[in-house]
């Protein structure tokens, strides 16, 4: 496994979730009011 990188980000809200299977990919659900907003997902483990 590669070593984690250290990063710093600014934002307005954060959610931490487990990615679920979604067809042939994985997905996370975010709050509905995030629709149409720019979002970053970061693998933390």
DSSP file (Angstrom, degrees, kcal/mol; ACC not computed):
  #  RESIDUE AA STRUCTURE BP1 BP2  ACC     N-H-->O    O-->H-N    N-H-->O    O-->H-N    TCO  KAPPA ALPHA  PHI   PSI    X-CA   Y-CA   Z-CA
    1    1 A X              0   0    0      0, 0.0     3,-0.1     0, 0.0     0, 0.0   0.000 360.0 360.0 360.0 136.4    0.0    0.0    0.0
    2    2 A X        -     0   0    0      1,-0.1     2,-0.2     0, 0.0     0, 0.0  -0.274 360.0 -97.4 -68.5 158.1    1.4    3.5   -0.8
    3    3 A X        -     0   0    0      1,-0.1    -1,-0.1     0, 0.0     2,-0.0  -0.506  43.9-107.6 -72.7 142.2    2.2    5.9    1.9
    4    4 A X        -     0   0    0     -2,-0.2     2,-0.3    -3,-0.1    -1,-0.1  -0.356  29.8-132.9 -67.9 152.1   -0.5    8.5    2.6
    5    5 A X        -     0   0    0     -2,-0.0     2,-0.5     2,-0.0    -1,-0.1  -0.766  13.8-124.6-102.5 152.4    0.1   12.1    1.5
    6    6 A X        +     0   0    0     -2,-0.3     2,-0.3     2,-0.0     0, 0.0  -0.842  37.0 168.6 -97.8 130.7   -0.5   15.1    3.8
    7    7 A X        -     0   0    0     -2,-0.5     2,-0.4     2,-0.0    -2,-0.0  -0.969  24.7-148.5-140.2 156.4   -2.9   17.8    2.4
    8    8 A X        +     0   0    0     -2,-0.3     2,-0.3     2,-0.0    -2,-0.0  -0.992  21.0 176.3-126.3 132.1   -4.7   20.8    3.7
    9    9 A X        -     0   0    0     -2,-0.4     2,-0.4     2,-0.0    -2,-0.0  -0.950  22.0-141.5-133.6 153.3   -8.0   21.9    2.4
   10   10 A X        +     0   0    0     -2,-0.3     2,-0.3     2,-0.0    -2,-0.0  -0.911  36.9 145.0-109.0 143.5  -10.5   24.7    3.1
   11   11 A X        -     0   0    0     -2,-0.4     3,-0.1     1,-0.1    -2,-0.0  -0.915  51.0-119.2-161.2-173.2  -14.2   23.9    3.0
   12   12 A X  S    S+     0   0    0      1,-0.4     2,-0.3    -2,-0.3    -1,-0.1   0.691  89.2   6.1-112.7 -30.3  -17.7   24.6    4.4
   13   13 A X        -     0   0    0      2,-0.0    -1,-0.4     0, 0.0     2,-0.3  -0.969  59.4-156.0-149.4 160.4  -18.8   21.1    5.6
   14   14 A X        -     0   0    0     -2,-0.3     2,-0.4    -3,-0.1    -3,-0.0  -0.998   5.9-174.4-141.7 141.8  -17.4   17.7    5.9
   15   15 A X        -     0   0    0     -2,-0.3     2,-0.5     2,-0.0    -2,-0.0  -0.982  10.9-155.0-128.3 144.8  -19.0   14.2    6.0
   16   16 A X        +     0   0    0     -2,-0.4     2,-0.3     2,-0.0    -2,-0.0  -0.982  29.0 155.9-122.3 120.8  -17.1   11.0    6.6
   17   17 A X        -     0   0    0     -2,-0.5     2,-0.5    11,-0.0    -2,-0.0  -0.884  44.4-107.9-139.5 165.2  -18.7    7.8    5.2
   18   18 A X        -     0   0    0     -2,-0.3     2,-0.2     9,-0.0     9,-0.1  -0.857  40.8-118.9 -93.9 130.0  -18.0    4.3    4.0
   19   19 A X        -     0   0    0     -2,-0.5     2,-0.3     9,-0.1     9,-0.2  -0.512  30.2-151.4 -70.2 135.0  -18.2    3.9    0.3
   20   20 A X  E     -A   27   0A   0      7,-2.7     7,-2.5    -2,-0.2     2,-0.1  -0.710  25.7 -91.9-104.5 157.3  -20.9    1.4   -0.8
   21   21 A X  E     +A   26   0A   0     -2,-0.3     5,-0.2     5,-0.2     2,-0.2  -0.449  41.9 179.5 -65.9 138.0  -21.0   -0.8   -3.9
   22   22 A X  E >   -A   25   0A   0      3,-2.8     3,-1.2    -2,-0.1     2,-0.4  -0.703  57.5 -63.7-143.6  87.8  -22.8    0.8   -6.7
   23   23 A X  T 3  S-     0   0    0      1,-0.2    -1,-0.1    -2,-0.2    -2,-0.0  -0.586 117.8 -17.8  69.9-122.6  -22.9   -1.3   -9.9
   24   24 A X  T 3  S+     0   0    0     -2,-0.4    -1,-0.2    -3,-0.1     2,-0.2   0.041 137.3  45.1-104.5  26.1  -19.3   -1.7  -11.1
   25   25 A X  E <  S-A   22   0A   0     -3,-1.2    -3,-2.8    -5,-0.0     2,-0.3  -0.722  84.3-102.3-142.9-166.9  -18.1    1.2   -8.9
   26   26 A X  E     -A   21   0A   0     -5,-0.2     2,-0.3    -2,-0.2    -5,-0.2  -0.892  31.7-169.2-124.3 158.0  -18.4    2.6   -5.4
   27   27 A X  E     -A   20   0A   0     -7,-2.5    -7,-2.7    -2,-0.3     2,-0.3  -0.987  14.6-159.5-146.2 155.2  -20.4    5.5   -4.2
   28   28 A X        -     0   0    0     -2,-0.3     2,-0.4    -9,-0.2    -9,-0.1  -0.968  21.6-132.5-127.4 149.6  -21.0    7.8   -1.2
   29   29 A X        -     0   0    0     -2,-0.3     2,-0.3     0, 0.0     3,-0.1  -0.865  22.0-169.4-103.7 136.9  -24.1    9.9   -0.6
   30   30 A X        -     0   0    0     -2,-0.4     5,-0.1     1,-0.1     4,-0.0  -0.753  39.6 -68.7-118.0 166.4  -23.8   13.5    0.4
   31   31 A X    >   -     0   0    0     -2,-0.3     3,-2.2     1,-0.1     4,-0.2  -0.206  43.5-120.8 -57.7 145.8  -26.4   15.9    1.7
   32   32 A X  G >  S+     0   0    0      1,-0.3     3,-1.9     2,-0.2    -1,-0.1   0.810 110.0  65.1 -58.9 -33.1  -29.0   17.0   -0.8
   33   33 A X  G 3  S+     0   0    0      1,-0.3    -1,-0.3     3,-0.0    -2,-0.1   0.544  89.6  69.6 -72.1  -2.5  -28.1   20.6   -0.5
   34   34 A X  G X   +     0   0    0     -3,-2.2     3,-2.5     2,-0.1    -1,-0.3   0.528  69.5 124.1 -85.6  -7.8  -24.7   19.7   -2.0
   35   35 A X  T <  S+     0   0    0     -3,-1.9     3,-0.1     1,-0.3    -3,-0.0  -0.312  80.0  13.8 -57.0 130.5  -26.3   19.0   -5.4
   36   36 A X  T 3  S+     0   0    0      1,-0.3    -1,-0.3     0, 0.0     2,-0.2   0.407 103.6 117.4  83.7  -1.1  -24.7   21.1   -8.1
   37   37 A X  S <  S-     0   0    0     -3,-2.5     2,-0.4     1,-0.0    -1,-0.3  -0.628  74.6-104.6 -95.9 157.1  -21.7   22.1   -5.8
   38   38 A X        -     0   0    0     -2,-0.2     2,-0.3    -3,-0.1    -1,-0.0  -0.707  46.9-176.4 -80.1 127.7  -18.1   21.2   -6.4
   39   39 A X        -     0   0    0     -2,-0.4     2,-0.4     2,-0.0    -5,-0.0  -0.946  17.8-153.0-129.7 144.5  -17.1   18.3   -4.0
   40   40 A X        -     0   0    0     -2,-0.3     2,-0.5     2,-0.0    -2,-0.0  -0.966   5.1-160.0-116.8 137.3  -13.9   16.5   -3.2
   41   41 A X        -     0   0    0     -2,-0.4     2,-0.5     2,-0.0    -2,-0.0  -0.969   9.5-164.9-114.0 131.7  -13.7   12.9   -2.0
   42   42 A X        -     0   0    0     -2,-0.5     2,-0.5     2,-0.0    -2,-0.0  -0.970  19.2-132.1-121.6 126.0  -10.5   11.8   -0.2
   43   43 A X        +     0   0    0     -2,-0.5    -2,-0.0     1,-0.1     0, 0.0  -0.652  26.6 179.2 -72.9 120.6   -9.6    8.2    0.5
   44   44 A X              0   0    0     -2,-0.5    -1,-0.1     1,-0.1   -40,-0.1   0.398 360.0 360.0-111.2   3.1   -8.5    8.1    4.1
   45   45 A X              0   0    0    -41,-0.0    -1,-0.1     0, 0.0    -2,-0.1   0.344 360.0 360.0-144.7 360.0   -7.6    4.5    4.7
